[in-house]
Amino acid sequence: MRTLYRPAAETLMVAGLLGWVYVALVAVLRPDVLSWPITTLLPMRRDTFGALALALSFGCAFALRARTGTFWMRRAGRPDAAEAGLAAVGGYAFLVWVYLCLNNLSHPRTTGYRLTHFSEHPSEGTTAVLCFLMLSACLFGLRARKARHG
């Protein structure tokens, strides 16, 4: 990656992840304020901001892993897009699964509610199951590739 692209991608990956973690904690602890604007300077709903922040972080994580083989430092060998995809999808599926588990513990009544205001489907509970299955499949794929390629 070019000199400034890598630091920018790393910064956006972390900033996006922190933005999503903030919104996830708000959703767990104060779900009634999710539809409120994130700030008066940015009149965007908190849940919309969280979705966009997670998407930005995921995109940067995938690009970093695909281009350099890691999220933070270079390693020997040629980067692999399939491995980058498995690692990024598995990692972010894990984060969403943890958030939904915490959400279910703090207010279980929302398990059947739709996940986002963008679409009627899927529900929070269905998304948690799908994230767990994606995480498991990605972990299996990464471990199988490691066993096959050493």
N, C-alpha and C positions, 0 to 999 in steps of 0.2 A: 504494500500500500504506500501511497505517496506520503511524504513527510507530515503534512498536516491532516490528511484524511484519517489516519489511524487514531491520533489523539482526539479528533472530533468525534469519530465513531465511538470510541471508548467513553467519552464524556456523555454523549447522547444516550448510550446504552445504560449508563449508571443513572443519569438524570431521569430518563424515562421510567426506569425501574423504581426509583424513589418516588416519582409522581404517582405511579400506580400503587405502590405500597401505602402511600398516604390515603388515596381514595379507598383502597381495600380496608384499611383500618377504620375509616369513616363509615364504610358500609357495615362493618362488623359492630361498631360501637354506637353509631348515630345514623341509622339508615334513613331516618326521616329528613335528613338534610342533603341527600344525594342529588336531588334535582335543583338545589340552589346553585347559583353561579360560584365558580371557583374563586373569583375575586372581582371587584368592580372594574379593574383594568382589563380583565378578560371575561366578558359576560358569557361564559360557556358553563354548562352544567358540570358538576363534579364528576358524575359518572361518565359523561362524554370525554372529559379531560383524561380520566383514568384509562378508558379504552384506547384513546389516541396515544397516550404515554406508553402503554404496554405494547402497542403495535410498533411504535418508534424504537423502543428498546429491543424488541424481538428482531426487527429488521437490521439494526446495527449489530446485534449479537450474531446473527446468521452471517452477515457480511464479514465480520471480523474472523469468525471461525472458518469460513469458506476460503478467505484470502490468505490467512496466515496459519491456520491450523489450531489456533488457540484464541481465547478472548483477550489475553493480556500480554503474552510474550511469544516470540517466534520459537518454533521448534524445528528440528531437522526433518527433512522429508517434504514431499509435495502435499499441499492441502487437498482435502477431499470434500467435494460439495455434498455427497451423500452423508458423510460423517457429520459435517457441519449442520445439515438439516436435522439429522437424528438428535444431535446434542441440543440444538436450539429449541426444537419442538418439544423434546422431552423435558428440558429445563423449565420452559415456560408453562408447559402443561402441569408440572409439579407445583409451580408457584400458584397457578389458578386453583388447583386442587386444594392446596393448603388454605388459601383464602376461603374457598367455599366450605371447607370443613370448619374453620373458625366461625364463619358466618352461620353455619348450621347450629353450632354450639351456643352462640349468643342469641339467636332468634330462629328457632327451628320452623316457625310458621312460614318462613319465606322459601323453604325448599321447593315447593311447588310453583313459586312465582317465576315469571319469565326472567331470564338472566339479565337482559339489558332492555332499555327503552327503544332500541333500534328495531327489535323484532319480537313477535309473540313467542317464538320457539328458539332455542330450547329452554327448559326450566333450569333453575339452579341445580337441582338434584341430578337431572340428566347430564348436565355439563360436568358435574363432579365425577360421575361415572365415566363419561367419555374421556375426561382428562386423565383419570387413573389408568384407563385402558391404553391411551396414547403414551403415557409415561412408561407403562410396562412394555409396550411394543418397541418403543425407542430404546429403552435400556437393553432389551433382548437384542435388538439390531446392532447396537454398539458393541455389546459383549460378543456377539457372533462374529462381527467383523474383526474384532481384536483376536479372537481365537483362530480365525481363518488366516489373518495376515500377520499375526505375531506381534 
